Amino acid sequence: MPTRENLMPLETFSIAPDCLRALDMLPGVLDEIIPLSRSHRLGLGRNIRSLWEDLTSEREHRASEYLSAPAYYSAYLRYFFPWNLLRLSSFLPTLALRLDDEATIVDLGSGPLTLPLALYLSRPELRTKKLTFFCTDRTEKILKVGLMVFESLCLRSGGALPPWTMILRRHQFGIPLAEKADLLTAANVFNEFFWKSKVPLGMRASLTARQLLGYLKDSGSVLLVEPGDPRSGSFISAMRAGLSSFGAMPLSPCPHANSCPMPGIFRSLEGPGSDAGLGGEASMRSKPKSPQAVVMPKHRDKYPWCHFTIGVDTAPDWLKALSAEAGLAKEKLVFSFLLSAIPDPHAALAKPKEGCATLRVLSEGFPLPGGLAGRYSCSQKGYALLRYFPMRSSFSSGDLLPLPQAKAAQGKEERDEKSGAILLSY
Ligand SMILES: C[S@@+](CC[C@H](N)C(=O)[O-])C[C@H]1O[C@@H](n2cnc3c(N)ncnc32)[C@H](O)[C@@H]1O
C-alpha cells in the first residue's frame, strides 16, 4: 500500500504539450486557410457569442447545417475547436485504445476533425500507424476546412503527414455505414439532438447504444465525449448502462463495471421498448448480467453527474483574450466522457489483472473540518468522499488512485452524513 507521501496517481489528466504547441500555430494556420476580412474580424467576438448561445441553448430551431456558414465556421474554428482540443488532449493519453496498423476509426459529427487532430497531438505513438479515419458529419463544408487545418498543423508541427487515410463523409447519425469501426468516436455531438426525442431516457439510451454498436466491428470500442453539464453527465451514465446491456463494458473513466453512482437524472434502462425488445446484431451478442448495485449519494431527484474539471492556466493567451472579447472568459474546462468496449475474445483468454481496485477522483477539492480537504470520487463500492491533508498530498479531478481501505465499524463502511458517500482517506 503506498503511503500518503509517495502516492502517484495511476492516471492523471493533463493537457498534452504538443496540443499547446499546435495551438500556438493555430491562428497563423487559420489566417491562411480562412482569412477574415476586417469587418469579420471586428464581428468575430459577436459571432462566437451568438454561436455559443445557439449551441448551449436547448433550442430546437438551430439550423442543421449551421457550420456551413462562413461566420459560424470561422467562429467555431477560432473558439470551440481549440477549447475542445484542450479538453480532449487532457484525457485521451490515458485511454486504453486498441488501435493497431490498419485499424478503422469512425468519427461521428467530426466537425473540423477535432477528435482525429486531438489523437494526433496527444497520442504520438499513433502517428506512425496506418490508420483509416472516416470523418463524418451532416455538414460537408466544415469537414473540408477541418482537413486543411489538420494537414497544415501536422506539417507545421511534425514536418510530415501521418500515414493516415482521411475519408470525409457527409452522413447523418443513424444511417448505416458500410465500413465497420475498430473505434467509434463522437465528441460534442449528441447534445445537439439526443434530447429532442421525448422517448424516456433509458429507452432512448438503449436505442442509441444499439445504433452505435451497429457501426462497430465485433470487438470494437466506443468513445463518447460531451460537455460536462448535468444533462450530458446523465446522457453518459445512460449510455454506459445501454452499452453495457449489449456487452460493451465501461473501460474509462469508470474504475468498475458496477452501477454508476453519479448518474444525474438517469435511473434505469427499463421501460417500454428498452433493450429487451431490440432485435438485430447488437442484441445477438451475449447479454451480461445486470450490474451490481452500489452505494448511491443521498437520495435526491438529480444525483451528482460524472464530469471532470481541469484548469486553463496553460491555455494560449490569444485564446484567453478572444474568449474574453466574446464575453466567454473561462476559468476551467469541464467534460464528461465514456470509453466502452466489446471485449476482444482473444484478450478475454488472458489472465485478468489482479489486485487493481481503483478510485477515480471526480470533483474539485473543498475544505473539510480539521485541516482536511475532500473530493467526491467513484469506486466499485459506489459514491465516495476522499479525504486527505492538502499539506501532504495533492489530487486533481481525473486522478485514478489505488482504492484506499474504507474505515468500517461492524462490517459497514463509515459514511459521510451530508452526502451519503463512503468515507475514504489518504
Ligand atoms: C459541436 S460540433 C462538434 C464537432 C467536433 N466533434 C468537436 O468536438 O469539435 C457538432 C457536430 O455534429 C454535427 N452533427 C450534429 N447532429 C448531427 C447528426 N444528427 N448527424 C451527423 N452530424 C451531426 C454538426 O454538424 C457539428 O459538426
The ligand as an SDF file (V2000), in Angstrom:
LIG
                    3D

 27 29  0  0  0  0  0  0  0  0999 V2000
  -20.4270   20.8880  -31.6530 C   0  0  0  0  0  0  0  0  0  0  0  0
  -19.9070   20.1870  -33.1460 S   0  0  0  0  0  0  0  0  0  0  0  0
  -18.6400   19.0490  -32.6280 C   0  0  0  0  0  0  0  0  0  0  0  0
  -17.5690   18.8750  -33.6600 C   0  0  0  0  0  0  0  0  0  0  0  0
  -16.3610   18.0850  -33.1640 C   0  0  0  0  0  0  0  0  0  0  0  0
  -16.6920   16.7060  -32.9310 N   0  0  0  0  0  0  0  0  0  0  0  0
  -15.7670   18.7290  -31.9440 C   0  0  0  0  0  0  0  0  0  0  0  0
  -15.7310   18.0870  -30.8780 O   0  0  0  0  0  0  0  0  0  0  0  0
  -15.3310   19.8820  -32.0250 O   0  0  0  0  0  0  0  0  0  0  0  0
  -21.2050   19.0620  -33.5270 C   0  0  0  0  0  0  0  0  0  0  0  0
  -21.0740   18.4930  -34.9160 C   0  0  0  0  0  0  0  0  0  0  0  0
  -22.0280   17.4330  -35.0540 O   0  0  0  0  0  0  0  0  0  0  0  0
  -22.6540   17.5640  -36.3150 C   0  0  0  0  0  0  0  0  0  0  0  0
  -23.9680   16.9350  -36.1630 N   0  0  0  0  0  0  0  0  0  0  0  0
  -24.9810   17.3400  -35.3650 C   0  0  0  0  0  0  0  0  0  0  0  0
  -26.0160   16.4970  -35.4620 N   0  0  0  0  0  0  0  0  0  0  0  0
  -25.6380   15.5230  -36.3430 C   0  0  0  0  0  0  0  0  0  0  0  0
  -26.2700   14.3590  -36.8460 C   0  0  0  0  0  0  0  0  0  0  0  0
  -27.5210   14.0320  -36.4910 N   0  0  0  0  0  0  0  0  0  0  0  0
  -25.5990   13.5820  -37.7380 N   0  0  0  0  0  0  0  0  0  0  0  0
  -24.3430   13.9160  -38.1050 C   0  0  0  0  0  0  0  0  0  0  0  0
  -23.6860   15.0180  -37.6600 N   0  0  0  0  0  0  0  0  0  0  0  0
  -24.3280   15.8060  -36.7830 C   0  0  0  0  0  0  0  0  0  0  0  0
  -22.6960   19.0560  -36.5740 C   0  0  0  0  0  0  0  0  0  0  0  0
  -22.7980   19.3510  -37.9540 O   0  0  0  0  0  0  0  0  0  0  0  0
  -21.3550   19.5080  -35.9900 C   0  0  0  0  0  0  0  0  0  0  0  0
  -20.3270   19.4710  -36.9350 O   0  0  0  0  0  0  0  0  0  0  0  0
  1  2  1  0
  2  3  1  0
  2 10  1  0
  3  4  1  0
  4  5  1  0
  5  6  1  0
  5  7  1  0
  7  8  2  0
  7  9  1  0
 10 11  1  0
 11 12  1  0
 11 26  1  0
 12 13  1  0
 13 14  1  0
 13 24  1  0
 14 15  1  0
 14 23  1  0
 15 16  2  0
 16 17  1  0
 17 18  1  0
 17 23  2  0
 18 19  1  0
 18 20  2  0
 20 21  1  0
 21 22  2  0
 22 23  1  0
 24 25  1  0
 24 26  1  0
 26 27  1  0
M  CHG  2   2   1   9  -1
M  END
$$$$
